[in-house]
């Protein structure tokens, strides 16, 4: 199911004059995963643009060396 399909399956209910959106939990999880992927893509694009702007020099682009941070990523 695509994110658009998940959003289109939302049902609305009104309780005590307040309107709520109701979505299937699996569809919600798929939607969150899709949004996380979009966020990851944006981070990649920004990092790649910085690398290009730095002429391919990772240090000048502000990238960290794997050897310096690998123990923090566990």
N, C-alpha and C positions, 0 to 999 in steps of 0.2 A: 504494500500500500504506500502510495506517495504521501507526502506531507499535505498536498492540496486535497487529496481524497480524505485524509484524516480530519482535516479542518471542515470539510463539507459534511462529515457525519455527525458533527456536534449537534446536540439537542439542547434546547433551552427550557428551563423550568422556572417558575416564579414562586417564591416562598416568602410570605410576609412582605409583599411588595418589593422584594429584591430578586433580580433576575440572575440566574446562574447558568453557566455553560456546563453540559455534561458530555464527557467523551469516554469511550472505552479505554481501560487502562493500557492495553496493548497498543492502541492507537496513540495514546499520550506518550508512551515510551518511544514509539517510532518517531513522533514529532520532536521530542527532545533530542533524540539521536541525530535527526536531520539538522536541527539547529546547531548542535555541537559540531557537526561536520562543516556547516557554513562558517562557524567561528574559526575552526582549524584552517580552512581554506583562506580566510582573511589574514590570519596570522602568517601563513606561508607566503601569501602575496606580499605582505609588508616586509617580511624578512628577505625575500628574494629581491624586492625592489631596493632595499638597503644594500644588499650584496652587490647588485649591479651598479648602484651609485658609487660604491666603494671600489669599483673596478675589479671585483672578484676577491678582494682582500677581506677575509672573514674577520680578522681582528679589527680592522678599521670599520667594518660594518657593525661592530659591537657583539659579534657572536662569541660565545664562550667555548673554550676548548673542552672536549669531552673528558679528557683526562682530569681536568680540574673540577668537574661537577658530577661525574658518574656515581660517586658514593652518596650524593645527595638525592639521587633520583631512584632510590630503592624503596 
